Amino acid sequence: MANKVVWFDVPVVDFDRAVRFYGAVLQTEVKRDSPDMPIGVLAHAEGEVAGCLFRADGERPSERGPLLYFNVDGRLEEAVAAAVEQGGRVLKPPHAIGPFGHRAIVLDSEGNRIALHSQ
């Protein structure tokens, strides 16, 4: 079955700060994909759901709206610590979510609410 979610955009205010935040928290490369506009694509394999960080007039980070879950499998505590070190804030510390593993809810460096997830 194909993924129902195929792409996501994460709005940012300070592009470089956001690239550092997501690179450190997710331990992944954020590829600056376009010289004409600030877009940073999160590393992904062919066929995987993917997304990017972007800055554009009229777009703002938010604590409200959809909650994106980022896979930090096996390193939840480390990812939460990295989020705080990179200017994020813990809204809900790591906790069990039944048979679905564990998560922590944080604000990223830009003010977006995100979930860090581990099985």
C-alpha positions as CSV (number, residue, x, y, z in Angstrom):
1,M,0.0,0.0,0.0
2,A,1.4,3.4,-0.9
3,N,2.0,6.0,1.8
4,K,-0.9,8.4,2.1
5,V,1.5,11.2,3.2
6,V,4.0,11.9,0.4
7,W,5.6,15.2,1.4
8,F,5.7,17.9,4.1
9,D,6.9,21.4,4.5
10,V,8.2,22.7,7.8
11,P,8.1,26.5,7.9
12,V,11.1,28.3,9.5
13,V,12.1,31.8,10.4
14,D,15.9,31.4,10.5
15,F,16.9,28.9,7.9
16,D,20.5,28.2,9.1
17,R,19.3,27.8,12.7
18,A,16.6,25.3,11.6
19,V,19.1,23.3,9.4
20,R,21.4,23.0,12.5
21,F,18.5,22.0,14.7
22,Y,17.1,19.2,12.5
23,G,20.6,18.0,11.5
24,A,21.5,17.6,15.2
25,V,18.2,16.2,16.4
26,L,17.7,13.7,13.6
27,Q,21.4,13.0,13.1
28,T,20.9,13.5,9.3
29,E,22.0,15.7,6.5
30,V,19.7,18.5,5.5
31,K,20.4,19.1,1.9
32,R,20.2,22.7,0.7
33,D,18.4,21.9,-2.5
34,S,18.0,25.2,-4.3
35,P,20.3,28.2,-4.7
36,D,17.3,30.4,-5.5
37,M,15.2,29.8,-2.4
38,P,15.9,28.6,1.1
39,I,14.8,24.9,1.0
40,G,16.5,22.2,3.0
41,V,15.4,18.7,2.2
42,L,15.6,16.1,4.9
43,A,17.6,13.0,4.0
44,H,15.4,10.1,2.7
45,A,15.6,7.0,0.6
46,E,13.8,6.6,-2.7
47,G,10.1,5.9,-2.1
48,E,10.1,7.1,1.5
49,V,7.9,10.0,2.8
50,A,10.1,13.1,2.6
51,G,9.9,16.8,3.5
52,C,11.8,20.0,3.7
53,L,12.5,23.1,5.8
54,F,11.6,26.3,4.0
55,R,11.4,30.0,4.5
56,A,8.9,32.1,2.6
57,D,7.1,35.4,3.2
58,G,3.7,34.9,4.8
59,E,4.6,31.4,6.2
60,R,5.1,31.1,10.0
61,P,6.0,28.3,12.3
62,S,3.2,27.2,14.7
63,E,2.5,25.3,17.9
64,R,-0.9,24.4,16.4
65,G,-1.9,22.3,13.5
66,P,-0.7,18.8,12.4
67,L,1.8,17.1,14.6
68,L,4.7,15.6,12.6
69,Y,6.4,12.5,14.1
70,F,10.2,12.2,13.4
71,N,11.8,8.8,13.8
72,V,14.7,8.9,16.3
73,D,14.4,5.2,16.9
74,G,16.7,4.0,19.7
75,R,17.9,7.5,20.7
76,L,14.9,9.3,22.1
77,E,16.7,10.8,25.2
78,E,19.7,11.9,23.0
79,A,17.4,13.5,20.5
80,V,15.5,15.4,23.2
81,A,18.8,16.6,24.6
82,A,19.9,17.7,21.2
83,A,16.6,19.6,20.7
84,V,17.2,21.6,23.8
85,E,20.9,22.2,23.0
86,Q,19.8,23.6,19.6
87,G,17.3,26.0,21.0
88,G,14.2,23.9,21.2
89,R,11.9,23.4,24.2
90,V,10.4,20.2,25.7
91,L,6.6,20.4,25.9
92,K,6.1,16.7,27.0
93,P,9.0,14.7,28.1
94,P,9.5,11.1,26.7
95,H,6.5,8.9,27.5
96,A,5.0,5.7,26.4
97,I,2.2,5.7,23.8
98,G,1.0,2.2,24.3
99,P,2.0,-0.4,21.7
100,F,3.2,2.4,19.4
101,G,6.5,3.0,21.4
102,H,7.6,6.2,23.0
103,R,7.5,9.9,22.1
104,A,8.5,13.3,23.3
105,I,6.8,16.5,22.1
106,V,9.1,19.5,21.6
107,L,9.1,22.9,20.0
108,D,11.8,23.1,17.4
109,S,14.1,26.1,17.2
110,E,11.6,28.0,15.1
111,G,8.4,27.4,17.2
112,N,6.9,24.4,15.4
113,R,5.5,21.6,17.6
114,I,7.0,18.2,16.6
115,A,7.1,14.7,18.0
116,L,10.2,12.7,18.4
117,H,9.3,9.0,18.2
118,S,11.1,5.7,19.1
119,Q,9.8,2.2,19.1
